[in-house]
Amino acid sequence: MAIDFCIASTSKEAARSENYVSLTDEMQDSLKKIPHKAFMELLLDLDPYGDKVYSPKEIRELIEICSLIKSLIKEKRIILFSNELQEICNLALQQNKLIFAVGD
């Protein structure tokens, strides 16, 4: 089940968002194979049926996690996901909004 990350100020806005980045099951499986994956808990410890709202501090951590992922994994789809997630995280910080992770 994919988890979609989007920029929003409220859960209502997140539900209507058309600009999102998806983390598929296959990508999650690839990320779980990384040794010492504890640094990725903000990405991997998500409820696939629930929602998570990331605070500005957590958004900055997500940006760092994406940088680390790109240095460890060379799969194109993972790099693309990391780049896109970093981009929306930076936009959220600039717009003073939050990141929502929305499960199915």
N, CA, C and O atoms as CSV, one atom per row, in Angstrom:
chain,resi,resn,atom,element,x,y,z
A,1,MET,N,N,0.832,-1.173,0.000
A,1,MET,CA,C,0.000,0.000,0.000
A,1,MET,C,C,0.881,1.243,0.000
A,1,MET,O,O,1.771,1.387,0.838
A,2,ALA,N,N,0.633,2.099,-0.910
A,2,ALA,CA,C,1.428,3.313,-1.030
A,2,ALA,C,C,1.060,4.314,0.057
A,2,ALA,O,O,-0.080,4.375,0.517
A,3,ILE,N,N,2.040,5.082,0.445
A,3,ILE,CA,C,1.833,6.199,1.360
A,3,ILE,C,C,2.158,7.456,0.572
A,3,ILE,O,O,3.226,7.566,-0.030
A,4,ASP,N,N,1.229,8.401,0.581
A,4,ASP,CA,C,1.407,9.638,-0.168
A,4,ASP,C,C,1.815,10.764,0.771
A,4,ASP,O,O,1.211,10.958,1.826
A,5,PHE,N,N,2.847,11.505,0.375
A,5,PHE,CA,C,3.322,12.655,1.128
A,5,PHE,C,C,2.890,13.913,0.388
A,5,PHE,O,O,3.111,14.036,-0.817
A,6,CYS,N,N,2.270,14.852,1.112
A,6,CYS,CA,C,1.826,16.092,0.470
A,6,CYS,C,C,2.005,17.271,1.421
A,6,CYS,O,O,2.163,17.104,2.630
A,7,ILE,N,N,1.974,18.464,0.836
A,7,ILE,CA,C,2.075,19.712,1.592
A,7,ILE,C,C,0.662,20.179,1.909
A,7,ILE,O,O,-0.206,20.198,1.036
A,8,ALA,N,N,0.437,20.558,3.170
A,8,ALA,CA,C,-0.875,21.085,3.558
A,8,ALA,C,C,-0.766,21.764,4.919
A,8,ALA,O,O,0.218,21.605,5.641
A,9,SER,N,N,-1.797,22.515,5.242
A,9,SER,CA,C,-1.891,23.126,6.570
A,9,SER,C,C,-2.858,22.359,7.458
A,9,SER,O,O,-2.749,22.388,8.684
A,10,THR,N,N,-3.813,21.667,6.821
A,10,THR,CA,C,-4.824,20.908,7.562
A,10,THR,C,C,-5.020,19.544,6.908
A,10,THR,O,O,-4.630,19.334,5.760
A,11,SER,N,N,-5.620,18.631,7.643
A,11,SER,CA,C,-5.883,17.306,7.072
A,11,SER,C,C,-6.887,17.397,5.936
A,11,SER,O,O,-6.825,16.613,4.989
A,12,LYS,N,N,-7.809,18.343,6.020
A,12,LYS,CA,C,-8.790,18.545,4.951
A,12,LYS,C,C,-8.081,18.970,3.656
A,12,LYS,O,O,-8.393,18.476,2.572
A,13,GLU,N,N,-7.134,19.883,3.792
A,13,GLU,CA,C,-6.352,20.331,2.636
A,13,GLU,C,C,-5.509,19.180,2.086
A,13,GLU,O,O,-5.369,19.042,0.871
A,14,ALA,N,N,-4.956,18.366,2.959
A,14,ALA,CA,C,-4.144,17.217,2.533
A,14,ALA,C,C,-4.977,16.220,1.737
A,14,ALA,O,O,-4.499,15.654,0.754
A,15,ALA,N,N,-6.207,16.007,2.154
A,15,ALA,CA,C,-7.093,15.056,1.471
A,15,ALA,C,C,-7.414,15.502,0.046
A,15,ALA,O,O,-7.679,14.669,-0.821
A,16,ARG,N,N,-7.390,16.817,-0.198
A,16,ARG,CA,C,-7.709,17.344,-1.527
A,16,ARG,C,C,-6.459,17.593,-2.371
A,16,ARG,O,O,-6.566,17.977,-3.536
A,17,SER,N,N,-5.304,17.383,-1.807
A,17,SER,CA,C,-4.059,17.709,-2.504
A,17,SER,C,C,-3.862,16.854,-3.754
A,17,SER,O,O,-4.053,15.638,-3.732
A,18,GLU,N,N,-3.479,17.514,-4.833
A,18,GLU,CA,C,-3.178,16.809,-6.081
A,18,GLU,C,C,-1.674,16.736,-6.318
A,18,GLU,O,O,-1.221,16.085,-7.261
A,19,ASN,N,N,-0.904,17.400,-5.469
A,19,ASN,CA,C,0.551,17.400,-5.581
A,19,ASN,C,C,1.111,16.554,-4.436
A,19,ASN,O,O,1.152,16.991,-3.285
A,20,TYR,N,N,1.535,15.348,-4.771
A,20,TYR,CA,C,2.030,14.441,-3.742
A,20,TYR,C,C,3.150,13.560,-4.290
A,20,TYR,O,O,3.358,13.458,-5.499
A,21,VAL,N,N,3.861,12.930,-3.363
A,21,VAL,CA,C,4.926,11.985,-3.689
A,21,VAL,C,C,4.548,10.663,-3.042
A,21,VAL,O,O,4.239,10.623,-1.851
A,22,SER,N,N,4.568,9.581,-3.812
A,22,SER,CA,C,4.157,8.270,-3.301
A,22,SER,C,C,5.348,7.391,-2.953
A,22,SER,O,O,6.321,7.299,-3.702
A,23,LEU,N,N,5.243,6.749,-1.800
A,23,LEU,CA,C,6.198,5.739,-1.366
A,23,LEU,C,C,5.495,4.397,-1.487
A,23,LEU,O,O,4.642,4.059,-0.666
A,24,THR,N,N,5.855,3.631,-2.516
A,24,THR,CA,C,5.187,2.354,-2.771
A,24,THR,C,C,5.716,1.257,-1.845
A,24,THR,O,O,6.748,1.415,-1.194
A,25,ASP,N,N,4.990,0.153,-1.804
A,25,ASP,CA,C,5.429,-1.010,-1.019
A,25,ASP,C,C,6.797,-1.492,-1.473
A,25,ASP,O,O,7.648,-1.835,-0.652
A,26,GLU,N,N,7.003,-1.516,-2.788
A,26,GLU,CA,C,8.274,-2.005,-3.324
A,26,GLU,C,C,9.430,-1.111,-2.894
A,26,GLU,O,O,10.510,-1.603,-2.568
A,27,MET,N,N,9.206,0.203,-2.894
A,27,MET,CA,C,10.258,1.123,-2.454
A,27,MET,C,C,10.521,0.959,-0.960
A,27,MET,O,O,11.667,1.004,-0.514
A,28,GLN,N,N,9.446,0.769,-0.190
A,28,GLN,CA,C,9.630,0.540,1.248
A,28,GLN,C,C,10.456,-0.713,1.489
A,28,GLN,O,O,11.330,-0.727,2.355
A,29,ASP,N,N,10.179,-1.780,0.716
A,29,ASP,CA,C,10.945,-3.020,0.852
A,29,ASP,C,C,12.421,-2.795,0.550
A,29,ASP,O,O,13.287,-3.321,1.249
A,30,SER,N,N,12.710,-2.018,-0.487
A,30,SER,CA,C,14.108,-1.710,-0.831
A,30,SER,C,C,14.786,-0.937,0.293
A,30,SER,O,O,15.935,-1.211,0.640
A,31,LEU,N,N,14.074,0.024,0.856
A,31,LEU,CA,C,14.644,0.840,1.933
A,31,LEU,C,C,14.875,0.029,3.199
A,31,LEU,O,O,15.818,0.292,3.946
A,32,LYS,N,N,14.013,-0.958,3.442
A,32,LYS,CA,C,14.156,-1.790,4.643
A,32,LYS,C,C,15.380,-2.691,4.573
A,32,LYS,O,O,15.814,-3.219,5.597
A,33,LYS,N,N,15.940,-2.874,3.386
A,33,LYS,CA,C,17.122,-3.725,3.221
A,33,LYS,C,C,18.418,-3.002,3.581
A,33,LYS,O,O,19.473,-3.631,3.670
A,34,ILE,N,N,18.349,-1.709,3.786
A,34,ILE,CA,C,19.548,-0.936,4.126
A,34,ILE,C,C,19.971,-1.287,5.548
A,34,ILE,O,O,19.155,-1.244,6.468
A,35,PRO,N,N,21.246,-1.636,5.731
A,35,PRO,CA,C,21.726,-1.890,7.099
A,35,PRO,C,C,21.618,-0.602,7.925
A,35,PRO,O,O,21.769,0.500,7.398
A,36,HIS,N,N,21.361,-0.757,9.188
A,36,HIS,CA,C,21.272,0.385,10.108
A,36,HIS,C,C,20.193,1.372,9.638
A,36,HIS,O,O,20.421,2.581,9.584
A,37,LYS,N,N,19.034,0.839,9.306
A,37,LYS,CA,C,17.955,1.668,8.763
A,37,LYS,C,C,17.205,2.457,9.838
A,37,LYS,O,O,16.199,3.099,9.534
A,38,ALA,N,N,17.668,2.421,11.078
A,38,ALA,CA,C,16.981,3.120,12.167
A,38,ALA,C,C,16.835,4.611,11.886
A,38,ALA,O,O,15.884,5.246,12.341
A,39,PHE,N,N,17.786,5.168,11.131
A,39,PHE,CA,C,17.716,6.605,10.825
A,39,PHE,C,C,16.519,6.942,9.933
A,39,PHE,O,O,16.174,8.114,9.778
A,40,MET,N,N,15.887,5.927,9.348
A,40,MET,CA,C,14.765,6.160,8.438
A,40,MET,C,C,13.407,5.909,9.082
A,40,MET,O,O,12.412,5.760,8.372
A,41,GLU,N,N,13.344,5.861,10.395
A,41,GLU,CA,C,12.070,5.517,11.041
A,41,GLU,C,C,10.949,6.490,10.690
A,41,GLU,O,O,9.784,6.091,10.672
A,42,LEU,N,N,11.263,7.753,10.410
A,42,LEU,CA,C,10.219,8.704,10.021
A,42,LEU,C,C,9.547,8.312,8.703
A,42,LEU,O,O,8.410,8.704,8.439
A,43,LEU,N,N,10.255,7.540,7.884
A,43,LEU,CA,C,9.700,7.072,6.611
A,43,LEU,C,C,9.126,5.666,6.704
A,43,LEU,O,O,8.112,5.365,6.074
A,44,LEU,N,N,9.762,4.814,7.481
A,44,LEU,CA,C,9.412,3.396,7.460
A,44,LEU,C,C,8.450,2.961,8.560
A,44,LEU,O,O,7.832,1.902,8.447
A,45,ASP,N,N,8.310,3.746,9.608
A,45,ASP,CA,C,7.428,3.362,10.712
A,45,ASP,C,C,6.072,4.047,10.606
A,45,ASP,O,O,5.567,4.605,11.580
A,46,LEU,N,N,5.493,3.998,9.418
A,46,LEU,CA,C,4.201,4.644,9.178
A,46,LEU,C,C,3.094,3.609,9.101
A,46,LEU,O,O,3.302,2.501,8.605
A,47,ASP,N,N,1.921,3.970,9.590
A,47,ASP,CA,C,0.740,3.118,9.496
A,47,ASP,C,C,0.196,3.226,8.071
A,47,ASP,O,O,-0.201,4.313,7.651
A,48,PRO,N,N,0.171,2.118,7.317
A,48,PRO,CA,C,-0.292,2.192,5.928
A,48,PRO,C,C,-1.770,2.573,5.789
A,48,PRO,O,O,-2.223,2.908,4.694
A,49,TYR,N,N,-2.517,2.523,6.889
A,49,TYR,CA,C,-3.936,2.879,6.848
A,49,TYR,C,C,-4.229,4.199,7.555
A,49,TYR,O,O,-5.368,4.665,7.569
A,50,GLY,N,N,-3.197,4.794,8.138
A,50,GLY,CA,C,-3.395,6.022,8.901
A,50,GLY,C,C,-2.688,7.205,8.275
A,50,GLY,O,O,-2.144,7.126,7.173
A,51,ASP,N,N,-2.711,8.294,9.003
A,51,ASP,CA,C,-2.069,9.522,8.559
A,51,ASP,C,C,-1.039,9.958,9.596
A,51,ASP,O,O,-1.157,9.639,10.779
A,52,LYS,N,N,-0.042,10.682,9.139
A,52,LYS,CA,C,0.973,11.262,10.031
A,52,LYS,C,C,1.204,12.688,9.584
A,52,LYS,O,O,1.302,12.969,8.390
A,53,VAL,N,N,1.289,13.583,10.546
A,53,VAL,CA,C,1.603,14.972,10.268
A,53,VAL,C,C,3.018,15.227,10.782
A,53,VAL,O,O,3.317,14.988,11.952
A,54,TYR,N,N,3.881,15.714,9.896
A,54,TYR,CA,C,5.266,15.995,10.258
A,54,TYR,C,C,5.411,17.443,10.704
A,54,TYR,O,O,4.947,18.360,10.027
A,55,SER,N,N,6.050,17.639,11.835
A,55,SER,CA,C,6.339,18.971,12.348
A,55,SER,C,C,7.475,19.587,11.526
A,55,SER,O,O,8.153,18.869,10.791
A,56,PRO,N,N,7.696,20.896,11.633
A,56,PRO,CA,C,8.829,21.500,10.913
A,56,PRO,C,C,10.167,20.817,11.247
A,56,PRO,O,O,11.008,20.637,10.366
A,57,LYS,N,N,10.360,20.443,12.509
A,57,LYS,CA,C,11.596,19.742,12.901
A,57,LYS,C,C,11.701,18.403,12.175
A,57,LYS,O,O,12.767,18.044,11.675
A,58,GLU,N,N,10.599,17.672,12.121
A,58,GLU,CA,C,10.591,16.376,11.438
A,58,GLU,C,C,10.772,16.550,9.932
A,58,GLU,O,O,11.380,15.701,9.280
A,59,ILE,N,N,10.248,17.640,9.376
A,59,ILE,CA,C,10.419,17.903,7.943
A,59,ILE,C,C,11.899,18.099,7.637
A,59,ILE,O,O,12.398,17.599,6.629
A,60,ARG,N,N,12.600,18.823,8.500
A,60,ARG,CA,C,14.054,18.996,8.305
A,60,ARG,C,C,14.778,17.643,8.405
A,60,ARG,O,O,15.739,17.392,7.679
A,61,GLU,N,N,14.309,16.784,9.304
A,61,GLU,CA,C,14.887,15.438,9.420
A,61,GLU,C,C,14.618,14.626,8.155
A,61,GLU,O,O,15.491,13.887,7.701
A,62,LEU,N,N,13.420,14.755,7.581
A,62,LEU,CA,C,13.108,14.051,6.329
A,62,LEU,C,C,14.059,14.483,5.215
A,62,LEU,O,O,14.502,13.654,4.420
A,63,ILE,N,N,14.370,15.759,5.155
A,63,ILE,CA,C,15.307,16.262,4.147
A,63,ILE,C,C,16.665,15.592,4.316
A,63,ILE,O,O,17.284,15.185,3.333
A,64,GLU,N,N,17.129,15.477,5.554
A,64,GLU,CA,C,18.409,14.808,5.817
A,64,GLU,C,C,18.343,13.316,5.468
A,64,GLU,O,O,19.290,12.758,4.914
A,65,ILE,N,N,17.229,12.687,5.794
A,65,ILE,CA,C,17.048,11.264,5.477
A,65,ILE,C,C,17.122,11.052,3.970
A,65,ILE,O,O,17.758,10.107,3.504
A,66,CYS,N,N,16.476,11.923,3.212
A,66,CYS,CA,C,16.508,11.806,1.744
A,66,CYS,C,C,17.936,11.920,1.215
A,66,CYS,O,O,18.319,11.192,0.300
A,67,SER,N,N,18.708,12.812,1.775
A,67,SER,CA,C,20.113,12.953,1.359
A,67,SER,C,C,20.893,11.678,1.654
A,67,SER,O,O,21.685,11.222,0.829
A,68,LEU,N,N,20.668,11.111,2.818
A,68,LEU,CA,C,21.354,9.863,3.178
A,68,LEU,C,C,20.938,8.713,2.265
A,68,LEU,O,O,21.774,7.922,1.828
A,69,ILE,N,N,19.649,8.631,1.986
A,69,ILE,CA,C,19.157,7.564,1.107
A,69,ILE,C,C,19.844,7.639,-0.250
A,69,ILE,O,O,20.279,6.622,-0.790
A,70,LYS,N,N,19.939,8.847,-0.797
A,70,LYS,CA,C,20.553,9.011,-2.131
A,70,LYS,C,C,22.016,8.625,-2.125
A,70,LYS,O,O,22.555,8.235,-3.160
A,71,SER,N,N,22.670,8.727,-0.978
A,71,SER,CA,C,24.078,8.326,-0.920
A,71,SER,C,C,24.233,6.813,-0.737
A,71,SER,O,O,25.306,6.264,-0.988
A,72,LEU,N,N,23.163,6.142,-0.301
A,72,LEU,CA,C,23.241,4.701,-0.027
A,72,LEU,C,C,22.610,3.823,-1.098
A,72,LEU,O,O,23.028,2.681,-1.286
A,73,ILE,N,N,21.618,4.337,-1.795
A,73,ILE,CA,C,20.875,3.532,-2.762
A,73,ILE,C,C,20.988,4.160,-4.141
A,73,ILE,O,O,20.888,5.378,-4.289
A,74,LYS,N,N,21.195,3.335,-5.133
A,74,LYS,CA,C,21.357,3.842,-6.505
A,74,LYS,C,C,20.184,3.490,-7.415
A,74,LYS,O,O,20.247,3.719,-8.623
A,75,GLU,N,N,19.116,2.936,-6.845
A,75,GLU,CA,C,17.921,2.635,-7.642
A,75,GLU,C,C,17.286,3.941,-8.104
A,75,GLU,O,O,17.055,4.845,-7.301
A,76,LYS,N,N,17.009,4.035,-9.389
A,76,LYS,CA,C,16.471,5.283,-9.947
A,76,LYS,C,C,15.163,5.703,-9.293
A,76,LYS,O,O,14.969,6.885,-9.010
A,77,ARG,N,N,14.263,4.753,-9.049
A,77,ARG,CA,C,12.962,5.117,-8.475
A,77,ARG,C,C,13.101,5.620,-7.036
A,77,ARG,O,O,12.337,6.481,-6.599
A,78,ILE,N,N,14.070,5.086,-6.309
A,78,ILE,CA,C,14.302,5.548,-4.929
A,78,ILE,C,C,14.925,6.943,-4.954
A,78,ILE,O,O,14.557,7.804,-4.155
A,79,ILE,N,N,15.855,7.160,-5.857
A,79,ILE,CA,C,16.482,8.489,-5.980
A,79,ILE,C,C,15.435,9.513,-6.399
A,79,ILE,O,O,15.405,10.621,-5.862
A,80,LEU,N,N,14.577,9.158,-7.350
A,80,LEU,CA,C,13.519,10.062,-7.788
A,80,LEU,C,C,12.581,10.397,-6.625
A,80,LEU,O,O,12.237,11.560,-6.413
A,81,PHE,N,N,12.171,9.373,-5.877
A,81,PHE,CA,C,11.319,9.589,-4.710
A,81,PHE,C,C,12.004,10.523,-3.721
A,81,PHE,O,O,11.387,11.471,-3.236
A,82,SER,N,N,13.264,10.266,-3.421
A,82,SER,CA,C,14.011,11.084,-2.456
A,82,SER,C,C,14.113,12.529,-2.920
A,82,SER,O,O,13.943,13.453,-2.125
A,83,ASN,N,N,14.392,12.724,-4.203
A,83,ASN,CA,C,14.465,14.086,-4.743
A,83,ASN,C,C,13.123,14.808,-4.632
A,83,ASN,O,O,13.064,15.969,-4.226
A,84,GLU,N,N,12.055,14.112,-4.995
A,84,GLU,CA,C,10.731,14.730,-4.952
A,84,GLU,C,C,10.281,15.016,-3.522
A,84,GLU,O,O,9.679,16.056,-3.254
A,85,LEU,N,N,10.574,14.090,-2.601
A,85,LEU,CA,C,10.202,14.315,-1.205
A,85,LEU,C,C,10.996,15.494,-0.632
A,85,LEU,O,O,10.446,16.327,0.087
A,86,GLN,N,N,12.284,15.556,-0.952
A,86,GLN,CA,C,13.100,16.692,-0.505
A,86,GLN,C,C,12.520,18.008,-1.028
A,86,GLN,O,O,12.458,19.003,-0.306
A,87,GLU,N,N,12.103,17.992,-2.272
A,87,GLU,CA,C,11.555,19.193,-2.896
A,87,GLU,C,C,10.285,19.664,-2.191
A,87,GLU,O,O,10.148,20.850,-1.890
A,88,ILE,N,N,9.349,18.740,-1.924
A,88,ILE,CA,C,8.122,19.183,-1.255
A,88,ILE,C,C,8.387,19.552,0.208
A,88,ILE,O,O,7.699,20.410,0.760
A,89,CYS,N,N,9.369,18.918,0.835
A,89,CYS,CA,C,9.727,19.290,2.208
A,89,CYS,C,C,10.264,20.722,2.242
A,89,CYS,O,O,9.884,21.514,3.105
A,90,ASN,N,N,11.138,21.044,1.310
A,90,ASN,CA,C,11.670,22.409,1.241
A,90,ASN,C,C,10.555,23.414,0.971
A,90,ASN,O,O,10.529,24.488,1.571
A,91,LEU,N,N,9.637,23.072,0.071
A,91,LEU,CA,C,8.503,23.950,-0.216
A,91,LEU,C,C,7.618,24.146,1.019
A,91,LEU,O,O,7.163,25.257,1.293
A,92,ALA,N,N,7.384,23.078,1.748
A,92,ALA,CA,C,6.562,23.169,2.961
A,92,ALA,C,C,7.196,24.130,3.963
A,92,ALA,O,O,6.504,24.950,4.565
A,93,LEU,N,N,8.500,24.027,4.140
A,93,LEU,CA,C,9.184,24.925,5.068
A,93,LEU,C,C,9.108,26.370,4.577
A,93,LEU,O,O,8.874,27.284,5.369
A,94,GLN,N,N,9.302,26.577,3.288
A,94,GLN,CA,C,9.236,27.930,2.720
A,94,GLN,C,C,7.834,28.524,2.855
A,94,GLN,O,O,7.685,29.719,3.110
A,95,GLN,N,N,6.813,27.692,2.685
A,95,GLN,CA,C,5.424,28.164,2.729
A,95,GLN,C,C,4.831,28.121,4.137
A,95,GLN,O,O,3.663,28.449,4.343
A,96,ASN,N,N,5.656,27.711,5.097
A,96,ASN,CA,C,5.202,27.606,6.486
A,96,ASN,C,C,4.025,26.636,6.620
A,96,ASN,O,O,3.060,26.896,7.338
A,97,LYS,N,N,4.135,25.505,5.903
A,97,LYS,CA,C,3.106,24.463,5.950
A,97,LYS,C,C,3.721,23.188,6.512
A,97,LYS,O,O,4.888,23.166,6.902
A,98,LEU,N,N,2.933,22.143,6.548
A,98,LEU,CA,C,3.357,20.857,7.084
A,98,LEU,C,C,3.378,19.807,5.981
A,98,LEU,O,O,2.861,20.023,4.885
A,99,ILE,N,N,3.981,18.678,6.291
A,99,ILE,CA,C,3.936,17.512,5.406
A,99,ILE,C,C,3.004,16.493,6.054
A,99,ILE,O,O,3.120,16.182,7.239
A,100,PHE,N,N,2.091,15.990,5.254
A,100,PHE,CA,C,1.177,14.930,5.696
A,100,PHE,C,C,1.551,13.663,4.951
A,100,PHE,O,O,1.766,13.687,3.739
A,101,ALA,N,N,1.630,12.548,5.679
A,101,ALA,CA,C,1.782,11.233,5.078
A,101,ALA,C,C,0.420,10.555,5.207
A,101,ALA,O,O,-0.074,10.325,6.310
A,102,VAL,N,N,-0.171,10.243,4.066
A,102,VAL,CA,C,-1.532,9.718,4.042
A,102,VAL,C,C,-1.520,8.282,3.529
A,102,VAL,O,O,-1.100,8.016,2.403
A,103,GLY,N,N,-1.981,7.369,4.363
A,103,GLY,CA,C,-2.074,5.969,3.960
A,103,GLY,C,C,-3.346,5.720,3.180
A,103,GLY,O,O,-4.187,6.605,3.026
A,104,ASP,N,N,-3.471,4.484,2.684
A,104,ASP,CA,C,-4.659,4.122,1.889
A,104,ASP,C,C,-5.910,4.046,2.730
A,104,ASP,O,O,-6.987,3.753,2.210
